[in-house]
Amino acid sequence: MEIPFIDTILWPIKWVVELILVAWHYVWTFFGLDPAAGLTWVLSIVGLVLVVRAALIPIFVRQIKSQRKMLEVAPQLKKIQDKYRGKKDQFSREAMSRETMELYRKTGTNPLASCLPLLLQMPIFFSLFSVLNNAQKGQAGVGPLDAALGKQFGDATLFGVAPLHDTFIGSFNAGGPWQVMLIAGLMVVLMTASQFYTQLQIMAKNQSPEAKASPMYRQQRILLYILPLVFVFSGVAFPLGVMFYWLTSNFWTMGQQFLVIRNMPTPGSEAAKAREARLAKKGKLEPTKGAPAIETIPEAPKTTQRQQPVNKNRAKKQGDKK
């Protein structure tokens, strides 16, 4: 059941999502695919995810930069926290707050900046889920996804045996086709593995030694094993159509993260050292960022500066003698 207020706020986003989904459906139909086939709608979902995730690249880059800055200042932040550890008086709390804010100001970091891009993405992803979920039930959308297309999507089956609106649990409880459970189970495994590998790339290759010594790193290690479990327990209740969305989005994130770590690694990390080795091998090693070029200025002979006044005195004495 959707809350009317939230539904009203998401209406423009859902309209755009439906437009992209229907546009991809028309594209695949134009190339000869059956408009009512499950494969056509799955490819439309894939196209929808690719367009949306491509549009979110600037937000993703900003999020990566914010997270990197927070990891870099984590050791300094810990020093401030250790300095006032156990001090509960108001003066100490205010001093700790001032020093923390001063650290954020000097380093140009903001603890909320790393969360803001995620918050901006949430309405888009919620709209995607809502559109796909309603379409699978044969319901009309708020825009281009009319009642006919909604029913067509709701009745679509993959390979003629696996309805896109069916779930692993639903098929298991109803004794439905084993193909649904097989496809759903395989997708849950792929979703979990891709999520785990994406986080592992960050933890193993793209962390500086200072960041690995911070409390934030230990929290990320815990999330490394917790987040994939979300897909294990929730994925079995997702309809197949929605699971195709999540799987495609996970693969996009994994590839996007790989490119970021390879080309824009965190300074001092294993990925940064590997990039420097690749550039050095190709003879394209870039100078260290922020290190100004040092110009060597030839020094004047020291004897010249010291002997000059001595020579003047000798000339004066010789003139007096004459």
KETI-326715 format. One record per residue: residue in three letters; x, y, z of N, C-alpha, C in turn. Coordinates in steps of 0.1 Angstrom, whole numbers, plus 5000, padded with zeros to 4 digits. Example, Ala and Ser with C-alpha at 12.3 -4.5 7.8 and 13.67 -1.06 7.14 Angstrom:
// KETI-326715
ALA513249435078512349555078513249675078/SER512849785071513749895071512950005079/
//
This chain:
// KETI-326715
MET500949885000500050005000500950125000/GLU500650214990501550334989500950454996/ILE501750525003501350645010501050754999/PRO499850814999499550914989500551034988/PHE500951075000501951195000503251154993/ILE503751034996505050984990504750964975/ASP503650904972503250874958503250994950/THR502751104956502651234949504051294946/ILE504951284956506251334954507051254943/LEU506851124943507551034933506951034920/TRP505751094918505051084905505851124893/PRO506551244894507451284882508551184879/ILE509151124890510251034887509650904881/LYS508550854887507950734881507550754867/TRP507050874863506650894850507850884840/VAL508950934844510150924836510650784835/VAL510550714846510950574846510150484837/GLU508850514837507950444828508250474814/LEU508550604811508850644797510050564792/ILE511150554800512350484796512050334794/LEU511250274803510950134802510150104789/VAL509150184787508250164775509050194762/ALA509950294762510850324751511650204747/TRP512350144757513150024754512249904749/HIS511049894754510149794750509849804735/TYR509649934731509349964717510549934708/VAL511749964714513049934706513149794703/TRP513049704714513249564712512149504703/THR510949564704509849514695510149554681/PHE510749664679511049714665512049624659/PHE512949564667513949474662513449324660/GLY512149304662511549184659511249094671/LEU511449134683511149054695509649054698/ASP509148944703507748944707507449034718/PRO506549134716506249234726505749174739/ALA505049054739504548994751505448894758/ALA506648874751507548774757508348824769/GLY508648734778509348774790510748824787/LEU511348774777512748814774512748964769/THR511649004762511549144757511449234769/TRP510649204779510549284791511749284800/VAL512449174800513749164808514749254802/LEU514849254789515849344782515449484783/SER514149514784513649654787514049694801/ILE513949604811514449634824515949664825/VAL516649584817518149604817518449744811/GLY517749774800517949904794517650014803/LEU516550004810516150104820517150124830/VAL517750014836518750034846519950094841/LEU520450064829521650124823521450274821/VAL520250314816520050454814520050534828/VAL519350474837519250544850520650554857/ARG521350434857522650434864523650524857/ALA523550534843524450624836524150774840/ALA522950804842522550944846523050974860/LEU523250864868523650894882525150884884/ILE525950874873527450874874527950994881/PRO527551124878528051234885527851224900/ILE526651174905526451164919527351054925/PHE527550944917528450844922529850894924/VAL530350974915531751024916531851114928/ARG530851194930530851284942530851204955/GLN530051094955529951014967531350944970/ILE532050894959533350834961534350934967/LYS534351054961535251164966534951194981/SER533651204985533351234998533751125008/GLN533551005004533950885012535450875014/ARG536150915003537650905003538151015013/LYS537551135013538051235022537751195036/MET536551135039536251095052537250985057/LEU537650895049538650795053539950855055/GLU540350955048541651015049541751095062/VAL540651155067540751235079540351145092/ALA539951015089539650935100540650915111/PRO541950905107543050895118543151025126/GLN543051135120543051265127541851285136/LEU540651235131539451245139539551155151/LYS540251035150540350945161541251005172/LYS542351085168543151145177542451245186/ILE541451325179540651415187539751345197/GLN539151235192538251155201539051095213/ASP540251045210541150995221541551095231/LYS541751215226542151325234541151365245/TYR539851345241538751385251538051255255/ARG538651145254537951025258537851025274/GLY536650995278536350985293536051115299/LYS536151225291535851365297534351395293/LYS533551405304532051425302531651565304/ASP532551655309532151795312531751865300/GLN531051975301530552055290531652125283/PHE532652165290533852235284534552145274/SER534752015279535451925270534651885258/ARG533351875260532451835248532551955238/GLU532452075243532452185233533852205226/ALA534952175234536252185228536452075217/MET535951955220535951845211535151875198/SER534051935200533151975189533852085180/ARG534552175187535252285179536352225171/GLU537152145177538352085170537851995159/THR536751925161536251845150535751925138/MET535052025141534552115130535652185123/GLU536752225131537952285125538652195116/LEU538752065120539351965111538551945098/TYR537251945099536351935087536552055078/ARG536752175085536852295077538252295069/LYS539252255076540652265070540752165059/THR540152045061540351935051539251945040/GLY538252035042537152035032536251915032/THR536051855043535251735044533951765051/ASN532951685049531651695055531051555057/PRO530851515069530351385072528951355065/LEU528151455062526951435055527051425040/ALA528151475035528351485021528351345015/SER528951245022529051105017527651045017/CYS526751095025525451035026524451095016/LEU524751225013523751305004523551234991/PRO524651194984524351124971523451004972/LEU523650924983522850814985521350854988/LEU521150954995519851004998519151054985/LEU519951114976519451154963519051044954/GLN519750934955519450814947518150734952/MET517850744965516850664971515450684964/PRO515050814961513750824954513750764941/ILE514850764933514950714920514750554921/PHE515550494930515450354931514150304936/PHE513550384945512250344951511150354939/SER511350454931510450464919510550354910/LEU511850314907512050204898511450074904/PHE511550044917511049934923509449934922/SER508950054925507450064925506850044911/VAL507550104901507050084887507049944883/LEU508149874885508349734881507349644889/ASN507249674902506349584910504949604906/ASN504449724903503049744899502849684885/ALA503849704876503649654863503549494863/GLN504249434872504249284872502849234877/LYS502149324884500749284888499749314878/GLY500149364866499249394856498549534857/GLN499149614866498449744869499049854860/ALA498249954856498650064848499550154857/GLY500450224850501350314857500750454857/VAL501650554860501150694861501450764847/GLY502050704838502450764825502250674813/PRO503350654806503250584793502950434795/LEU503150374807502850234809501350224812/ASP500550214801499150204803498650074807/ALA497350054808496749934813497149814805/ALA497149834791497449724782498849674784/LEU499749764784501249734786501449674800/GLY500749724810500849674824500449524825/LYS499249494818498749354818499749264810/GLN500249324799501149244791502449204799/PHE502949304807504149284815503749184826/GLY502549194832502249114843502048964839/ASP501648944826501448804821502648744815/ALA503748824813504948784806505648674814/THR506148574806506848464812508248444805/LEU509248414813510548394808510748244804/PHE511148224791511248094785509948014785/GLY508848094786507448034786507047954798/VAL507847954809507547874821507647954834/ALA508448064834508748144846508148284845/PRO506948304851506348434851507148544858/LEU507248654853508148764858507548814872/HIS506248794874505748834887505848734898/ASP506348614895506448504905507748524913/THR507748464925508848474934509348334938/PHE510548324944511048194948510048134959/ILE509748214969508848164980507548134975/GLY506948224966505648194961505548064953/SER506548044945506647924937506847804946/PHE507647814956507947704965506647664973/ASN505947764978504747734986503647684978/ALA503547724965502447684956502747564948/GLY503947514950504447394942504447434927/GLY504847554924504947604911506047544903/PRO506347604891507447544882508747554889/TRP509547444888510847444894511847534887/GLN511447574875512347664867512347804874/VAL511247844880511147974887512147974899/MET512147864907512947854918514447844914/LEU514747774903516047764898516647904894/ILE515847974886516248104881516448204893/ALA515448204902515448294913516648254922/GLY516848134925518048084933519348124927/LEU519448104914520748144907520948294908/MET519848374906519948524907520348564921/VAL519848504931520148534945521648514947/VAL522148404942523648374943524448484936/LEU524048514924524848614916524748754923/MET523548784928523348914935524248924947/THR524248814955525148814967526548824964/ALA527048744954528448734950528948864944/SER528048934936528449064930528549174941/GLN527649164951527649264961528949244970/PHE529249124973530449094981531649134974/TYR531849104961533049134954533249284952/THR532049354951532149504949532749564962/GLN532249514974532749564986534249524989/LEU534549394984535849344986536949424978/GLN536549464966537449554958537849674966/ILE536849734973537149864980538049834992/MET537749725000538449695012539849655010/ALA540049564999541349504997542349594989/LYS541749664980542649734970542649894972/ASN541649944977541450094976541450164989/GLN542250114999542250175012543750205015/SER543950325020545350365024545650295038/PRO546950285041547350225054546650305066/GLU546550435065545950515076544550475077/ALA543850465066542350435066542150295072/LYS543050195069542850065074543050055089/ALA543750155095543850165109542750235117/SER541850285109540750365115539550275119/PRO538750325128537550255132536550235121/MET536450335112535550325100535850205092/TYR537150175091537550055083536949925089/ARG537049915102536549795109535049785107/GLN534349905107532849905104532549855090/GLN533449895080533249855067533449705065/ARG534349645073534649505072533449425077/ILE532749485087531549415092530449415081/LEU530349535074529349555064529649465052/LEU530949435050531349345039530649215039/TYR530349165051529749035053528249045056/ILE527749165060526349175064525549215051/LEU525949305043525149355032524849245022/PRO525749155018525349045009524248955015/LEU524148945028523148855034521748915032/VAL521749055030520449115027519749055015/PHE520649035005520048974992519648824994/VAL520348755003520048615005518648605011/PHE518348685021517048675028515848755021/SER516248865015515148935008514948894993/GLY516048844987515948814973514948704970/VAL514748614979513748504977512348554977/ALA512148674982510748734982510548834970/PHE511648864963511448954952510848884939/PRO509948954932509548894919510748894910/LEU510648804900511748784890512148914883/GLY511048994879511349114872512149214880/VAL511849224893512549314902513949264904/MET514149134905515449074907516349104895/PHE515749104883516649134872517149284873/TYR516249364878516749504880517849514890/TRP517749444902518849444912520049384907/LEU519949274899521149204894521949294884/THR521149354875521749444865522449564872/SER521749614882522349734890523649694897/ASN523649564903524849524910525949504900/PHE525749444889526849434879527349564874/TRP526449664872526849794869527749854880/THR527349844892528149894903529549824904/MET529549694902530849624902531749674892/GLY531249684879532149734868532549884870/GLN531649964875531950104878532950114888/GLN532850034899533850044910535149994905/PHE535249894897536449844891537249954884/LEU536450034875537150134867537650254876/VAL536850284886537250394896538450354903/ILE538550234908539650184916540950174907/ARG540750134894541850124885542450254881/ASN541550354878541950484872542050594882/MET541250594893541350694903541450634917/PRO542550564920542650494933542950594944/THR542650544956543050624968544550634970/PRO545050754972546550764973547050674985/GLY548150604982548750514992548150374993/SER547150354985546450224985547250124976/GLU546849994977547449894968547049924954/ALA545849974951545450004937546350124932/ALA546650224941547450334936548850284932/LYS549450194940550750144937550750064924/ALA549649984922549549904910549450004898/ARG548750114899548550204888549950274885/GLU550650314895551950374893552950274886/ALA552850144890553650044883553250024868/ARG551950034865551550024851552050144843/LEU551950264849552350384842553850384840/ALA554550344850556050334849556450234838/LYS555750124837556050024827555850084813/LYS554850174812554550234799555350364796/GLY556150404807556850524805556050654806/LYS554850634813553950744815553650784829/LEU554650764838554450794852554250934854/GLU553150964861552751104863553451154876/PRO553751284876554351344888553351344900/THR553951324912553051324924552251454925/LYS550951434927550051554927550351634939/GLY550551774937550751864948552251884951/ALA553151804944554551824946555051924936/PRO555452044939555952134930557352094924/ALA557552134912558752104905559852184912/ILE561052124915562152194922563152234911/GLU563452364911564352414901565752424908/THR566752374902568152384908568752514903/ILE569052604913569652734909571152724912/PRO572052744903573452734905573952834915/GLU574652784925575152874935576452944931/ALA576553074935577753154932578953094940/PRO580053094934581253054942581453124955/LYS581653054966581653114979582953194980/THR584053154974585253234975585153374969/THR584353384959584153514952583553614962/GLN582453564970581753654979582653694991/ARG583553594995584353625007585653705004/GLN586153684992587453754988587253894984/GLN585953924980585754064974586154174984/PRO585654174997586054275006587554275010/VAL588154155010589554145013590354205002/ASN590054184990590754244979590654394979/LYS589454454983589354594984590254654995/ASN590354585006591254635017592754635013/ARG593054525006594454515001594754624991/ALA593854664983594054764973594254904980/LYS593454924991593555044998594855065005/LYS595354955011596654955018597754975008/GLN597754914997598754934987598755084982/GLY597655144981597555284977598155374987/ASP597955345000598455425011599955425011/LYS600555305009601955285009602555364998/LYS601955374986602555454975602455594978/
//
